Amino acid sequence: MSATLTKVVSWAENIVSAIISGIKDILLTVYLALLNLGKWMMSHPVESLQILGTLWVLLA
């Protein structure tokens, strides 16, 4: 019984660890994408304002 419980706990720990690792990877990817978007917007201010204006009109 104890061996089965240990296996189940180990299996659950592995699943939780994989989920947390996946979430970290997703958050890092989103952060890097936003950072690159910010850099692009700083170097292309006119295009950025045009895109933001278009999105504002589409979402309004």
C-alpha angles and dihedrals in degrees: 000000000000092000091053092049090049090052092049092049091047091049091049091049090052092051093048090047091051092049092049091047090051092049091050090051092049093048091048091050092049091047093051091046091052091046091053091045090053092050091049092048091051092051094043106039098159095049090044093054091047091051093045090048091050091049090048091054093045093049095043 
